[in-house]
Amino acid sequence: MEHDLSPAALAELRRPRPYPAVSVLTPTHRREPDNAQDAVRLRNVIAEAKKQLEEDAAVTRERRMEVARELDQALAEVDLTHAEDGLAIFAAPGEHQVWTLARSVPERVVLSDTFLTRNLVAAQAAERPFWVLSVAADRVTLWSGGAGRVVEDRVGGFPMDRPSLDFDPERQERIGDAPSTFRDETTRRFLREADAAMGRLLRAHPRPLYVTGPQPALSLLAETGSAVRDAVLVPHGGLAHGTAEAVWQAVRPVLDDEARGSVEALAGELDAARGRKDFAAGVDELWESAHTGRVRLLAVEENFKVTMCEDGEHLLPAESGDLDAREDIVDEIVERCLETGADVRFVPDGTLGEVEGIAGVLRY
């Protein structure tokens, strides 16, 4: 199952496909007892996708059977023991993909000539993914973080290992010095190679970067590195050989401090926007502003969801399952704002006060 929505992966997902490109979305659950229903629900929504293929007169028998096989293969690849809060399955002639999301999605099946990506985009923005690079003299480990956890990620050539140092004892006796590990040229070269590998990864998968390690290693990277120049340095040794939980506990206080500062700064920006009269709030107003590209900054409370339907030029509240209801209207707004270059920030529930779940600062 896929999780990391890089710019290249998103561009590939949005590429037009031969009809029908099938998107299947369903909510999932991380823990018992809620996750007991996930397997049955997933089979049912796949059956619904096949039914829609059967009933669509524009789909030939050969094409229907081909896409149905792709759906079956995707279903076989789903591992619900590692489920998060949502699942997206994409199937088209000759291909299928399975994506797990750290944000709930509405259950739906869509047949089109492109895959439905807005829920993936919103989930990625809400998760605020980041990298952690843990360095030591003999090992550099990469961790992927977001949504309250980190996991080791074996991409980009990581983890990187090097043989143990073997200093020349005769040389040490002659000069009366056992060289510092991080002054040793072999170590310096090893860390420069790790920095270069991280730079390549950041270009393909840009995220905030945190670097953990003993202070001498961090000082060396700050002096000679380029990829880590804008990283947040976390002085904490031993994590290159450590566990995911140890890494998470080391970076969590830094992340919490940054989150508090970000929320305070956001509140100031929204208050200033009210004074300048370029403040917007509510789904209806932000829906219109997002589609005209006017939103510069969008703030969304993490669990804010609302179902709406269009009534002419405006949106009105609707019940889930209503004809023409837009159950993922918040995700649509998020995706549109990101496409037009807005800064999208998810904040804890209740942060926006009297504003109902969503607010923004307009460009004009």
Residue pairs with C-beta under 8 A, 6 or more apart in sequence:
1 77
1 78
1 79
1 82
1 98
1 99
1 100
2 9
2 97
2 98
2 99
2 100
3 99
3 100
4 129
4 144
4 205
5 99
5 120
5 121
5 123
5 124
6 204
6 205
7 206
8 204
10 117
10 120
10 121
13 90
13 97
13 115
13 117
13 120
14 114
14 115
14 117
15 114
16 113
16 114
17 92
17 93
17 113
17 114
17 115
18 63
18 92
18 93
18 113
19 58
19 59
19 111
19 112
19 113
20 53
20 56
20 58
20 59
20 63
20 67
20 92
20 111
20 112
20 113
21 90
21 91
21 92
21 111
21 112
21 113
21 114
21 115
22 49
22 53
22 67
22 71
22 89
22 90
22 91
22 92
22 109
22 110
22 111
23 88
23 89
23 90
23 108
23 109
23 110
23 112
23 115
23 116
24 45
24 46
24 49
24 71
24 88
24 89
24 90
24 91
24 108
24 109
25 45
25 86
25 87
25 88
25 89
25 105
25 106
25 107
25 108
25 109
25 110
25 116
25 119
26 38
26 41
26 42
26 45
26 86
26 87
26 105
26 107
27 41
27 85
27 86
27 87
27 104
27 105
27 106
27 107
28 35
28 38
28 42
28 80
28 83
28 84
28 85
28 86
28 87
28 100
29 35
29 37
29 38
29 83
29 85
30 83
30 84
30 85
35 80
35 83
38 80
38 83
39 80
41 107
42 75
42 78
42 80
42 87
43 75
45 107
45 109
46 71
46 72
46 75
46 89
48 109
49 71
49 91
49 109
50 68
50 71
52 109
52 111
53 59
53 64
53 67
53 68
53 111
54 64
56 64
56 111
59 67
59 111
63 93
66 93
66 94
67 91
67 92
67 93
70 91
70 92
70 93
70 94
70 95
70 96
71 89
71 91
71 96
73 96
74 89
74 90
74 91
74 96
74 97
74 98
75 89
77 98
78 87
78 89
78 98
82 100
83 100
84 100
84 101
84 102
84 147
85 101
85 102
85 103
85 104
85 105
85 123
86 100
86 101
86 102
86 103
86 104
86 105
86 119
86 123
87 98
87 99
87 100
87 101
87 105
88 98
88 99
88 101
88 105
88 116
88 119
88 120
89 96
89 97
89 98
89 99
90 96
90 97
90 98
90 99
90 115
91 97
92 115
99 120
101 119
101 120
101 123
102 123
102 126
102 127
102 146
102 147
103 119
103 122
103 123
103 126
103 127
104 305
105 119
105 123
105 328
105 331
106 320
106 327
106 328
108 116
108 327
110 116
117 335
118 328
118 331
118 332
118 334
118 335
119 328
119 331
121 331
121 334
121 335
121 338
122 328
122 330
122 331
122 334
122 335
123 331
125 334
125 338
125 344
125 346
126 300
126 302
126 346
127 146
127 147
128 146
128 346
129 144
129 145
129 146
129 207
130 145
130 146
130 207
130 208
130 209
130 210
130 255
131 142
131 143
131 144
131 145
131 153
131 198
131 201
131 202
131 205
131 207
131 208
131 209
131 210
132 142
132 143
132 144
132 145
132 150
132 209
132 210
132 211
132 212
132 247
132 251
133 140
133 141
133 142
133 143
133 194
133 198
133 209
133 210
133 211
133 212
133 228
133 231
134 140
134 141
134 142
134 143
134 211
134 212
134 213
134 239
134 240
134 242
134 247
135 191
135 194
135 211
135 212
135 213
135 217
135 218
135 221
135 240
136 213
136 214
136 217
136 237
136 238
136 240
136 241
137 165
137 181
137 182
137 184
137 187
137 190
137 217
138 161
138 162
138 163
138 164
138 165
138 190
138 240
139 159
139 160
139 161
139 162
139 240
139 241
140 158
140 159
140 160
140 190
140 191
140 194
140 240
141 152
141 158
141 159
141 239
141 240
141 241
142 152
142 153
142 154
142 155
142 156
142 158
142 159
142 198
142 201
143 150
143 151
143 152
143 153
143 244
143 247
144 150
144 151
144 152
144 153
145 151
145 210
145 248
145 251
149 244
149 248
150 244
150 247
150 248
150 251
151 244
152 159
152 244
155 201
155 205
156 197
156 198
156 200
156 201
156 204
157 197
158 194
158 197
158 201
159 240
160 190
160 193
160 194
160 197
162 186
162 190
165 181
165 184
165 186
165 187
167 178
167 179
167 184
172 178
172 179
180 216
181 187
181 216
182 188
182 214
182 216
182 217
182 219
182 220
188 220
188 224
191 217
191 220
191 221
191 224
191 225
192 224
192 225
195 221
195 224
195 225
195 226
195 227
195 228
196 226
196 227
198 209
198 227
198 228
199 226
199 227
202 209
202 227
208 232
209 227
209 228
209 230
209 231
209 232
210 231
210 232
210 233
210 234
210 251
210 254
211 218
211 221
211 228
211 231
211 232
211 233
211 234
212 234
212 235
212 236
212 237
212 239
212 240
212 247
212 250
212 251
213 221
213 235
213 236
213 237
213 239
213 240
214 235
214 237
215 235
217 237
218 233
218 235
221 228
221 233
222 228
222 229
222 233
232 254
232 258
234 250
234 251
234 254
236 250
238 246
239 246
239 247
239 250
262 345
263 347
263 348
263 351
266 297
266 299
266 345
266 347
266 351
267 351
269 297
269 361
270 279
270 299
270 352
270 359
270 361
273 279
273 297
273 361
273 362
278 361
278 362
278 363
278 364
279 359
279 360
279 361
279 362
280 286
280 289
280 295
280 359
280 360
280 361
280 362
281 352
281 355
281 356
281 358
281 359
281 360
282 355
282 356
282 358
283 306
283 308
283 315
283 329
283 330
283 333
283 357
283 358
284 308
284 314
284 315
286 295
286 298
286 333
286 358
286 359
286 360
287 308
287 315
287 329
287 332
287 333
288 313
289 295
289 360
289 362
290 298
290 333
290 336
290 337
290 340
290 342
291 336
293 340
293 363
294 362
294 363
294 364
295 337
295 340
295 342
295 360
295 361
295 362
295 363
296 342
296 343
296 360
296 361
296 362
296 363
297 342
297 343
297 345
297 360
297 361
298 333
298 334
298 337
298 342
298 343
298 344
298 345
298 358
298 359
298 360
299 345
299 347
299 351
299 352
299 358
299 359
299 360
300 330
300 334
300 344
300 345
300 346
300 347
300 357
300 358
301 346
301 347
301 348
301 349
301 350
301 351
301 352
301 357
301 358
302 346
302 347
302 348
302 349
303 349
304 330
304 349
304 356
304 357
304 358
305 328
305 330
306 317
306 329
306 330
306 357
307 317
307 318
307 319
307 320
307 322
307 325
307 326
307 327
307 329
308 315
308 316
308 317
308 318
308 325
308 326
308 329
309 315
309 316
309 318
309 322
309 324
309 325
309 326
310 316
310 324
310 326
315 326
315 329
318 324
318 325
318 326
319 325
320 327
326 332
330 357
330 358
333 358
334 344
337 344
337 360
338 344
342 360
352 358
352 359
